[in-house]
Amino acid sequence: MRPFFKKKQTNAYPRSFAKRLTWRIMLRMIIIMGVPVFLLFWLTYAIVALGALGISERILKGKSEQVKGITSDLYMAAINTAPFIEEDLDKPDRMYEIINRIVKLNPYIRSSGIYFIENYYPQKGRLFAPYALRRDSIIKESQDATDLGYDYLKDEWFKEAISRGEGYWAKSFLDNDSAKTPLVSYLLPIRDRQHRTVAILGVDLSLSWLNEEIQPFVSHSKEWDPDKKAYYFMTDSTGTLLAHPYAKRIVNENILSYVDKEVHENLGSLTIEDSREDERVVEGVEALVCSQGVTNSGWTISMVLPKFYINVAGYVIAGIAIMFILIGLLVVYFFGRRSIKKAVNPLKQLATTADEVAKGNFKTELPALKSRDEIHHLRDSFAQMQQSLTRYVEDLRTATAQKATIENEMKVAHNIQMSMLPKTFPPYPERHDLDIYGTLTPAKGVGGDLFDFYIRDEQLFFCIGDVSGKGIPASLFMAVTRSLFRNISQHITEPNPVHIVSALNQAQSEGNDTNMFVTLFVGVLDLKTGKLNYCNAGHCSPLLLGSEVSLLPCECNLPIGAYAHFNFKLQETTLERPTTIFLYTDGLNEAENINQDRFGDHRVMDIAKSLVANGQQEPLQVIRHMSDAVHTFVGTAEQSDDLTLLAIQIK
């Protein structure tokens, strides 16, 4: 019968240390900190922003009036001078006096000129343009603006002024002087008694001078930092900068490069009575942009006030609030430190124990605890960890020592094996009728592949082989096979590959209790006649790369070590010059990728044909192309077999 009430499961660690500690700290933080600081900062920002708006509007209106006064003076100077010019049109030399007087009497005018239509004064030539320039408070008279070859008839401003037939402010431009002074001109048509436009009167205002008049500061350096100060800029109806604290931008740049198109469209139609305020990002800086129109010119003057300045008051108040918060935190720290220190003391003891364990003292005694909470649970887990670490370290020491011994022995074996193979290429640099290159890449630290060659009596003895299996047993069998090849081939009187293979087979078959064998190809190449005698003991048939690619015919002999009394067959052929013999082990054609697809004989043959077609039959080229191709095919798959490549070219 089931009990009516289910017994509640008892928790071994019922008290939560984390919960107690968290509430002790957070309760005091919530009481001291909170929404009041945020509200205080927000209200301060709103008040400062409203005050900044009012001040900016008043300042901008004053700047707009200042610019209007300057432009009006230039406008009136041009209007008042035009009648004198029209009255004395029959006196061309009188024009110099008039143009000098207008510059002299108007300090705002930087320069002025009267530009007559073509051949108006035949006696003066095709062009006539009296011109006066103010430089360093001195009026410099020029006989003619065209003295230096200036043909104003081709300029768009002259054509536009003639076609308009009324006065207007032209587009800003850079003067042709060495200083490249930025200017803006008021252009007014001059008419004769028949009301025909015969000349254009231009009065020039220096934008550099105007910029310095309205800016609190002007930078001529190569660097410009827009977030450091409040500043003004002025634009014409197209957005071209007429004034800016970074002087290099005047005339050269457009405000659309720094603010979005919407701001420019909002500024385009402002008058002296209009104003606009926007919060925008100007040159990557959040700022308040206040703008005011300048009448009679279509210009707009704007003030950029980085929000940093508006936020200063808020920052100050926030700083005061933070100071009080810090005081509150100190109070929390003072009262909370006692309880926290008492609660954390067991953790401190465990940390000390952990330091000792980290140093390798796994038998360090753990502190005794009375509480049944998470810290006690941690202490018990620590005790279990000590025991596990002690066992693990002992096992690791034993395994590491064994592994180090094996790795050292494998490294020595690898070095010994590699030292037995040819490693100097080209091996016979003094010979021009022979080139050889070979590589061996074991699948493990040591492998069972081998190749060797040497010259005796103008006969090239060479071999390539693949021992069954991999690792140390295969490497030992390989070392014996290579040594026997050298000893046998150097002591036979007749250079017959069958004698070499038969002697090798007899020697390796005796006492072969492990039943290991080696596939071997042995060849003897007569370097004078090109005759090749060879014997294949179960190895891959080599490729011949000559005028075309062909497979060297090979008898199906048994591998060496399989049967002591096997009768191997001798084969021979004569090679054309140049021909490259390409020999390889099954680590090439049987290489597999991650999908277990094999490289295959067909890929080997295709690459060989491509090399012949491209004339790349040098041994180094053949080996590198084959090696790159198989490594690309295999990809990230682990190498499954030793890879040996040998190429011999007779020239």
LUMROFI-547732 format. One record per residue (C-alpha): x, y, z. Coordinates in steps of 0.05 Angstrom, whole numbers, plus 32768, in hexadecimal, padded with zeros to 4 digits. Layout:
N
[[X Y Z]]
...
This chain:
651
[[8000 8000 8000]]
[[801B 8045 7FED]]
[[8025 8078 8024]]
[[7FF3 80B1 8024]]
[[8029 80E6 802C]]
[[8069 80E6 8002]]
[[80A7 80F2 802B]]
[[80CB 8132 8017]]
[[8112 8127 7FFD]]
[[8147 8146 802A]]
[[817A 8174 800B]]
[[81C0 8169 8026]]
[[81D0 81B3 801D]]
[[818F 81D8 802B]]
[[81AB 821F 8035]]
[[81BE 8247 7FF7]]
[[81FD 826F 8002]]
[[81F7 8293 7FBF]]
[[81AF 82AA 7FCE]]
[[81C1 82C5 8013]]
[[81FE 82EB 7FFA]]
[[81DB 8307 7FBD]]
[[81A0 8323 7FE4]]
[[81CC 8343 8019]]
[[81F0 836B 7FE4]]
[[81B8 837A 7FB3]]
[[8185 8391 7FE7]]
[[81B3 83CA 7FFC]]
[[81C5 83DB 7FB4]]
[[817B 83E0 7FA0]]
[[816C 840F 7FDB]]
[[81A6 843E 7FCC]]
[[81A6 843D 7F80]]
[[816B 8440 7F51]]
[[8140 846C 7F25]]
[[814C 84B0 7F47]]
[[8192 84B7 7F29]]
[[8178 84AA 7EE3]]
[[813E 84DB 7EEB]]
[[816C 8511 7F06]]
[[819B 850A 7ECA]]
[[8161 850B 7E98]]
[[8142 854A 7EB6]]
[[8185 856D 7EB7]]
[[8191 855C 7E6E]]
[[814D 8576 7E5A]]
[[8158 85B9 7E7E]]
[[819E 85C2 7E62]]
[[8186 85B0 7E1B]]
[[814F 85E4 7E1D]]
[[817F 8619 7E36]]
[[81B1 8607 7DFF]]
[[817B 860E 7DCA]]
[[8169 8654 7DE1]]
[[81B1 866B 7DE4]]
[[81C1 864C 7DA0]]
[[8186 866F 7D7F]]
[[819B 86B3 7D99]]
[[81E4 86A9 7D85]]
[[81D1 8690 7D3F]]
[[81A3 86CB 7D33]]
[[81DC 86FA 7D44]]
[[820B 86D5 7D15]]
[[81D7 86D5 7CDE]]
[[81CE 8721 7CE6]]
[[821A 8729 7CE4]]
[[8220 8702 7CA3]]
[[81E4 8726 7C86]]
[[8204 8769 7C95]]
[[8244 8755 7C71]]
[[8220 873A 7C34]]
[[81F3 8776 7C32]]
[[822F 87A5 7C30]]
[[824B 877E 7BF5]]
[[8207 877E 7BD3]]
[[81FE 87C9 7BDC]]
[[8246 87D7 7BC6]]
[[8238 87B3 7B85]]
[[81F4 87D4 7B7A]]
[[8210 881A 7B88]]
[[824C 8811 7B5B]]
[[8227 87F6 7B1F]]
[[820B 883B 7B09]]
[[8250 885A 7B09]]
[[826A 8822 7ADC]]
[[822E 8828 7AAC]]
[[8236 8874 7AA8]]
[[8280 886F 7A95]]
[[827D 8833 7A65]]
[[829B 885F 7A2F]]
[[82D9 886A 7A5B]]
[[82FC 8826 7A63]]
[[8336 8842 7A8B]]
[[8305 885F 7ABD]]
[[82F3 8818 7AD1]]
[[8335 880F 7AF7]]
[[8325 884A 7B23]]
[[82DE 8831 7B31]]
[[82F4 87EB 7B42]]
[[832B 8803 7B71]]
[[82FB 8831 7B94]]
[[82C7 87FB 7BA3]]
[[82FD 87CF 7BC3]]
[[831B 8809 7BEA]]
[[82D8 8822 7C06]]
[[82BE 87DE 7C1B]]
[[82EA 87B9 7C4C]]
[[82C1 8779 7C45]]
[[82D2 8774 7BFB]]
[[8310 874A 7BEF]]
[[8312 8757 7BA3]]
[[82E7 876F 7B6A]]
[[82E8 876E 7B1F]]
[[82C0 8786 7AE2]]
[[82BE 8750 7AAC]]
[[82A9 876B 7A67]]
[[828C 8742 7A2F]]
[[82B9 872D 79F5]]
[[82D6 8768 79CB]]
[[82AD 879C 79EF]]
[[82EA 87CB 79ED]]
[[830E 87B9 79AC]]
[[8348 87E6 79BF]]
[[8351 87BD 7A00]]
[[8350 877A 79DC]]
[[8322 873F 79DD]]
[[831D 873D 7A29]]
[[831A 8777 7A5A]]
[[8313 876D 7AA6]]
[[832B 87A4 7AD6]]
[[8339 8783 7B19]]
[[834D 879A 7B5F]]
[[8364 876F 7B9A]]
[[836B 877E 7BE4]]
[[83A7 875C 7C03]]
[[83C0 876C 7C49]]
[[8396 87AC 7C4B]]
[[83B6 87C5 7C0A]]
[[838F 87CD 7BC9]]
[[83B7 87AB 7B91]]
[[83A2 87C4 7B4C]]
[[83A5 8796 7B11]]
[[83A5 87B2 7ACA]]
[[8379 8779 7AB4]]
[[8362 8737 7AD3]]
[[8374 8717 7A90]]
[[83BD 872B 7A92]]
[[83D1 86E5 7AAA]]
[[83A9 86C3 7A73]]
[[8367 86BC 7A99]]
[[832D 86B3 7A68]]
[[82EE 86BF 7A91]]
[[82C1 86B8 7A53]]
[[82C8 866C 7A59]]
[[82B4 866A 7AA2]]
[[826E 8652 7AB5]]
[[8265 868A 7AE8]]
[[826C 86BF 7AB1]]
[[823C 869B 7A83]]
[[8209 8692 7ABA]]
[[820F 86DB 7AD1]]
[[8203 86F4 7A89]]
[[81C7 86C6 7A80]]
[[81A7 86D7 7AC3]]
[[81A6 8722 7AB8]]
[[81A0 8731 7B02]]
[[81CC 8733 7B3F]]
[[81D7 86F4 7B69]]
[[8208 86D1 7B97]]
[[8231 86A1 7B6D]]
[[824E 865E 7B82]]
[[828B 8661 7BB0]]
[[82CF 8653 7B91]]
[[831A 8653 7B9E]]
[[8342 868D 7B84]]
[[837B 8681 7B54]]
[[83AE 86A1 7B82]]
[[83E3 8678 7BA5]]
[[83BB 8677 7BE6]]
[[837E 8659 7BC3]]
[[8352 8689 7BEA]]
[[8309 8672 7BEF]]
[[82DA 86A8 7BD3]]
[[8291 86B5 7BC5]]
[[827B 86EB 7B94]]
[[823F 8717 7B8A]]
[[8236 871F 7B3F]]
[[8210 875A 7B21]]
[[8204 8766 7AD6]]
[[821A 87A9 7AB7]]
[[81EE 87C3 7A7F]]
[[81F9 87F8 7A4A]]
[[81C6 882C 7A34]]
[[81A3 87F9 7A09]]
[[819A 87CD 7A47]]
[[81C9 8798 7A2C]]
[[81F4 8773 7A5E]]
[[823B 8786 7A4B]]
[[8261 8774 7A8B]]
[[825D 8751 7ACE]]
[[8271 8774 7B0E]]
[[828B 8743 7B42]]
[[829A 8753 7B8B]]
[[82BE 871C 7BB1]]
[[82B6 870B 7BFA]]
[[82EF 86E3 7C1A]]
[[82D0 86A7 7C3C]]
[[830F 869E 7C66]]
[[8306 86E4 7C82]]
[[82BB 86D9 7C8C]]
[[82C8 8696 7CAE]]
[[82F7 86B7 7CE0]]
[[82C3 86ED 7CED]]
[[828C 86BC 7D02]]
[[82B4 8682 7D1F]]
[[82CC 867F 7D68]]
[[8308 8659 7D4E]]
[[8325 8642 7D0B]]
[[8352 8606 7D01]]
[[8385 8606 7CC8]]
[[83A6 85C4 7CDE]]
[[83A0 8581 7CBC]]
[[8377 8564 7CF5]]
[[8330 8577 7D08]]
[[830D 855C 7D46]]
[[82C2 856C 7D42]]
[[82B0 8554 7D88]]
[[82DC 8585 7DAE]]
[[82B8 85C8 7DA4]]
[[8277 85E8 7D8E]]
[[827E 8609 7D49]]
[[825B 862A 7D0F]]
[[8256 8619 7CC6]]
[[8235 863D 7C8C]]
[[821C 8620 7C4A]]
[[81FF 863A 7C0A]]
[[81C0 861E 7BEA]]
[[81E6 85E2 7BCD]]
[[8205 85CF 7C10]]
[[824C 85E7 7BFF]]
[[8270 85FE 7C3E]]
[[827C 8649 7C40]]
[[8294 864A 7C88]]
[[82B0 8613 7CB5]]
[[82E1 8611 7CEF]]
[[830C 85E0 7CC6]]
[[8322 8612 7C91]]
[[8336 85DE 7C5D]]
[[82EE 85C9 7C54]]
[[82D5 860E 7C3D]]
[[82BF 860A 7BF3]]
[[82E0 85C5 7BED]]
[[82AB 859C 7C10]]
[[825F 8595 7C16]]
[[8238 8590 7C57]]
[[8216 8551 7C3B]]
[[8257 852D 7C4A]]
[[824C 8536 7C95]]
[[8201 8539 7CA0]]
[[81C8 8514 7C7E]]
[[81A1 852F 7C43]]
[[8163 853E 7C6E]]
[[818A 8571 7C97]]
[[81A2 8595 7C58]]
[[815B 8598 7C3C]]
[[8142 85B5 7C7D]]
[[8177 85EB 7C7C]]
[[816E 85FF 7C33]]
[[8131 862D 7C3A]]
[[813F 864F 7C7D]]
[[813C 869B 7C82]]
[[8152 86CC 7CB7]]
[[810F 86C2 7CDA]]
[[8113 8676 7CD6]]
[[813B 8647 7D03]]
[[813F 85FC 7D0C]]
[[815C 85CE 7D40]]
[[816D 8584 7D34]]
[[8192 854F 7D5B]]
[[81C0 8530 7D28]]
[[8200 8508 7D20]]
[[8233 8537 7D01]]
[[8276 8517 7CEE]]
[[8269 84DE 7D1D]]
[[8258 850C 7D58]]
[[8212 8512 7D76]]
[[8202 855C 7D76]]
[[81CB 8591 7D78]]
[[81CA 85B5 7D35]]
[[81A8 85FB 7D36]]
[[81A1 861F 7CF3]]
[[818C 8665 7CDD]]
[[8181 8681 7C97]]
[[81A8 86BD 7C7B]]
[[817B 86E8 7C4F]]
[[818F 8706 7C0C]]
[[81C1 86CE 7C00]]
[[819E 868A 7C08]]
[[81D3 8676 7C3A]]
[[81C9 8651 7C7C]]
[[81F3 8658 7CBB]]
[[81F2 861E 7CED]]
[[820D 8612 7D32]]
[[8224 85CC 7D47]]
[[8223 85BF 7D91]]
[[823D 857A 7DA5]]
[[820E 8557 7DD6]]
[[824A 8550 7E04]]
[[8242 8598 7E19]]
[[81F8 858F 7E25]]
[[8207 8552 7E4F]]
[[823C 8574 7E7A]]
[[820A 858B 7EAE]]
[[81EB 8547 7EB0]]
[[8230 8529 7EB8]]
[[823F 8557 7EF2]]
[[81FE 8545 7F15]]
[[8209 84FC 7F05]]
[[824E 8501 7F23]]
[[8231 851D 7F63]]
[[81FE 84E5 7F64]]
[[8235 84B2 7F58]]
[[825B 84CF 7F93]]
[[821F 84C3 7FBF]]
[[8218 847E 7FA2]]
[[8260 846F 7FB3]]
[[8253 8486 7FFA]]
[[8218 8457 7FFD]]
[[8242 841F 7FE1]]
[[8275 842B 8017]]
[[823E 8424 804A]]
[[8227 83E4 8029]]
[[826F 83CC 8027]]
[[827A 83DC 8071]]
[[823C 83B7 8089]]
[[823E 8380 8054]]
[[8287 8370 805C]]
[[827D 834F 809F]]
[[8248 831F 8089]]
[[826A 8311 8046]]
[[82AD 8305 8068]]
[[828D 82D4 8097]]
[[8269 82B0 805E]]
[[82A6 82AE 8030]]
[[82D9 8298 8064]]
[[82CF 824D 8054]]
[[82D9 825D 800A]]
[[831B 827F 801D]]
[[8331 8240 8040]]
[[831E 8216 8005]]
[[8343 8246 7FD6]]
[[8382 823D 8001]]
[[837A 81F3 7FFB]]
[[836F 81F8 7FB0]]
[[83B1 821F 7FAA]]
[[83D5 81E6 7FCD]]
[[83B4 81B3 7FA0]]
[[83C8 81DC 7F63]]
[[8410 81D7 7F7B]]
[[840B 818B 7F7C]]
[[83FC 8181 7FC6]]
[[83BF 8155 7FBC]]
[[83BE 813D 8004]]
[[83B2 8183 8022]]
[[837F 8180 805A]]
[[833B 81A1 804B]]
[[8319 81CF 807E]]
[[82E2 81B3 80AA]]
[[829D 81D4 809F]]
[[825E 81D2 80C9]]
[[822D 81F1 8098]]
[[8206 81C4 8069]]
[[8204 81F2 802C]]
[[8224 81F9 7FE8]]
[[8269 8207 8007]]
[[8266 81C5 802D]]
[[8252 81A4 7FEC]]
[[828E 81C5 7FCA]]
[[82BC 81AC 8002]]
[[82A5 8164 7FF8]]
[[82AD 816A 7FAD]]
[[82F3 8184 7FB9]]
[[8305 8147 7FE2]]
[[82EE 8119 7FAA]]
[[8316 8143 7F78]]
[[8356 813B 7FA2]]
[[834F 80EF 7FA0]]
[[8341 80EF 7F55]]
[[837B 811E 7F46]]
[[83AB 80F3 7F6E]]
[[8399 80B5 7F45]]
[[8398 80DB 7F04]]
[[83DD 80FB 7F0E]]
[[83FC 80B8 7F1D]]
[[83DE 8099 7EDF]]
[[83F2 80D6 7EB6]]
[[843A 80D3 7ECD]]
[[8440 808B 7EB9]]
[[841F 8095 7E75]]
[[8448 80D4 7E67]]
[[8489 80B1 7E75]]
[[8477 8077 7E48]]
[[845F 80A5 7E11]]
[[849E 80D0 7E15]]
[[84C9 8092 7E0F]]
[[84A2 8078 7DD3]]
[[84A2 80BC 7DB0]]
[[84ED 80C3 7DBA]]
[[84F9 807E 7D9E]]
[[84CB 808D 7D63]]
[[84F0 80CD 7D55]]
[[8534 80AA 7D55]]
[[8518 8073 7D29]]
[[84FC 80A7 7CF8]]
[[853F 80CB 7CF4]]
[[8563 8089 7CE8]]
[[8532 8075 7CB2]]
[[8535 80B8 7C8E]]
[[8581 80B7 7C91]]
[[8581 8076 7C69]]
[[855C 8097 7C2F]]
[[8579 80C6 7BFB]]
[[856E 810E 7C11]]
[[859B 8138 7BE4]]
[[8578 8150 7BA4]]
[[858E 8155 7B6F]]
[[85BC 811B 7B82]]
[[85EA 8122 7B45]]
[[85ED 816C 7B34]]
[[862A 8161 7B07]]
[[8603 8134 7AD8]]
[[85D8 8152 7AA1]]
[[85BB 8110 7A89]]
[[8597 80FD 7ACA]]
[[8568 811E 7AFC]]
[[8549 80FD 7B3A]]
[[8519 8113 7B70]]
[[84F5 80EC 7BA6]]
[[84CD 80F4 7BE6]]
[[84B4 80C7 7C1E]]
[[847C 80DA 7C4E]]
[[846E 80A5 7C84]]
[[8427 809D 7C9E]]
[[8443 8097 7CE4]]
[[8484 80AD 7D04]]
[[84A7 8076 7CDE]]
[[8490 804F 7CA1]]
[[849C 8014 7C74]]
[[84A8 8036 7C31]]
[[84ED 803B 7C13]]
[[8512 8053 7BD5]]
[[855C 8055 7BC3]]
[[858A 8061 7B88]]
[[85D3 8067 7B76]]
[[8600 8066 7B39]]
[[8635 8030 7B2B]]
[[865A 802A 7AE9]]
[[862A 8059 7AC5]]
[[85F1 802D 7ADD]]
[[85B9 804B 7B09]]
[[85A2 8019 7B3C]]
[[855F 802D 7B5C]]
[[8526 800F 7B83]]
[[84E4 8021 7BA5]]
[[84BE 7FF6 7BD6]]
[[8484 7FF1 7C05]]
[[8486 7FC3 7C43]]
[[8446 7FA4 7C5B]]
[[842A 7FC7 7C99]]
[[8440 8008 7CB9]]
[[8466 8022 7CF5]]
[[84A4 8006 7D16]]
[[849F 7FBE 7CFB]]
[[8499 7FD7 7CB4]]
[[84D2 8009 7CBE]]
[[8500 7FD1 7CD6]]
[[84EF 7FA5 7C9A]]
[[84F9 7FE2 7C6D]]
[[853E 7FF0 7C8B]]
[[8554 7FA8 7C7F]]
[[853A 7FA9 7C38]]
[[855D 7FE9 7C26]]
[[859F 7FD1 7C44]]
[[859A 7F8F 7C1F]]
[[858C 7FB4 7BDE]]
[[85CC 7FDC 7BE5]]
[[85F7 7FA2 7BFA]]
[[85DE 7F71 7BC5]]
[[85DD 7FA2 7B8B]]
[[8623 7FBB 7B9A]]
[[8641 7F75 7B9B]]
[[8621 7F53 7B5F]]
[[864D 7F50 7B21]]
[[8614 7F56 7AEF]]
[[85E3 7F90 7AF7]]
[[85A6 7F63 7AF5]]
[[8568 7F79 7B1D]]
[[854F 7F30 7B22]]
[[858E 7F1C 7B47]]
[[8583 7F55 7B78]]
[[853A 7F46 7B83]]
[[8546 7EFB 7B8A]]
[[857D 7F05 7BBD]]
[[8551 7F36 7BE4]]
[[8517 7F05 7BE3]]
[[8542 7ECC 7BFC]]
[[855F 7EF5 7C35]]
[[851C 7F13 7C4C]]
[[84F6 7ED0 7C48]]
[[8525 7EAC 7C77]]
[[850C 7EB1 7CBF]]
[[84D1 7EDD 7CAB]]
[[84A5 7EC7 7CE5]]
[[847B 7F06 7CE1]]
[[8468 7EF7 7C98]]
[[8479 7F3E 7C83]]
[[8488 7F4D 7C3A]]
[[849D 7F88 7C0F]]
[[8487 7F9B 7BC9]]
[[84C5 7FB2 7BA4]]
[[84D7 7FCE 7B60]]
[[8521 7FCA 7B4D]]
[[853E 7FE9 7B0F]]
[[8582 7FF0 7AEE]]
[[8586 8029 7ABB]]
[[85C1 802D 7A8A]]
[[85CE 8078 7A88]]
[[85F3 8073 7A45]]
[[85C1 804A 7A1C]]
[[8580 8057 7A43]]
[[8574 800D 7A4B]]
[[854B 7FFC 7A89]]
[[854E 7FB7 7AA9]]
[[851B 7FAE 7AE1]]
[[84F9 7F7C 7B0D]]
[[84B6 7F89 7B30]]
[[84A6 7F63 7B70]]
[[845C 7F71 7B78]]
[[8464 7FBD 7B77]]
[[843B 7FF3 7B52]]
[[844F 7FF9 7B09]]
[[8476 803A 7AFC]]
[[8460 806F 7ACA]]
[[848C 8085 7A8F]]
[[8484 80D0 7A7F]]
[[84A3 80DC 7A3A]]
[[8481 80F6 79FC]]
[[8443 80D6 7A1A]]
[[8431 80B2 7A5B]]
[[8434 8066 7A5E]]
[[8434 8030 7A93]]
[[8475 8007 7A97]]
[[8461 7FBE 7A8B]]
[[8470 7F94 7AC9]]
[[846B 7F49 7AD7]]
[[843F 7F33 7B12]]
[[8477 7F1B 7B3F]]
[[846D 7F0C 7B89]]
[[8483 7F3E 7BBF]]
[[84C6 7F33 7BE1]]
[[84C0 7F07 7C1F]]
[[8481 7EE3 7C09]]
[[84A3 7EA4 7BEB]]
[[84EE 7E95 7BEF]]
[[84F4 7E6D 7BAE]]
[[84CB 7E98 7B7F]]
[[84EA 7EA3 7B3A]]
[[84E8 7EED 7B29]]
[[84E7 7F04 7AE0]]
[[8514 7F37 7AC1]]
[[84F7 7F6D 7A93]]
[[8518 7FA2 7A69]]
[[8509 7FDE 7A3D]]
[[852E 8018 7A1D]]
[[851A 805F 7A31]]
[[8517 8099 7A01]]
[[8537 80DA 7A17]]
[[851B 80FF 7A3B]]
[[84F0 80D0 7A63]]
[[84DC 80D3 7AAD]]
[[84CF 8093 7AD4]]
[[849B 80A1 7B0B]]
[[849A 806D 7B43]]
[[846B 806F 7B7F]]
[[844F 8045 7BB7]]
[[8405 8035 7BC3]]
[[8402 8070 7BF3]]
[[83F4 809A 7BB5]]
[[83BF 8075 7B8D]]
[[839D 8058 7BCC]]
[[839B 809A 7BF3]]
[[8355 80A8 7C0E]]
[[832E 80E7 7C1F]]
[[82FC 80F0 7C57]]
[[82C7 80CE 7C2C]]
[[82F5 8091 7C23]]
[[82FB 809F 7BD9]]
[[833E 8088 7BBC]]
[[836D 80B3 7B94]]
[[8372 807B 7B61]]
[[839F 8068 7B26]]
[[8375 8092 7AF6]]
[[8386 80D3 7B1B]]
[[83D0 80C1 7B1C]]
[[83CD 80B5 7AD0]]
[[83A5 80F6 7AC4]]
[[83D7 8120 7AEA]]
[[8411 80FF 7AC5]]
[[83F0 810E 7A81]]
[[83E5 8156 7A96]]
[[842F 815D 7AA9]]
[[8445 8141 7A66]]
[[8415 816F 7A41]]
[[8432 81AB 7A66]]
[[847A 8196 7A5E]]
[[8483 818D 7AA9]]
[[84AB 814C 7AAB]]
[[84E3 8161 7ADA]]
[[84E5 8132 7B16]]
[[84DA 816B 7B48]]
[[849E 8184 7B21]]
[[8480 813E 7B1C]]
[[8488 812F 7B66]]
[[846D 8172 7B7C]]
[[842F 816F 7B4F]]
[[841F 8128 7B65]]
[[842A 8139 7BAF]]
[[83FF 8178 7BAB]]
[[83C8 8153 7B87]]
[[83C3 811A 7BB9]]
[[83C6 8149 7BF5]]
[[838E 8174 7BD7]]
[[8364 8136 7BCA]]
[[836F 8119 7C10]]
[[8360 815C 7C32]]
[[8358 8155 7C7D]]
[[8356 8109 7C7D]]
[[838D 80E6 7CA5]]
[[83C5 80C8 7C7B]]
[[83B7 807D 7C79]]
[[83F7 8063 7C58]]
[[843F 8076 7C4B]]
[[8448 80A0 7C0C]]
[[8488 8099 7BE2]]
[[8494 80BB 7B9F]]
[[84D2 80B3 7B73]]
[[84DE 80D2 7B2E]]
[[851B 80C3 7B02]]
[[8527 80E8 7AC1]]
[[8559 80D4 7A8C]]
[[856A 810E 7A5E]]
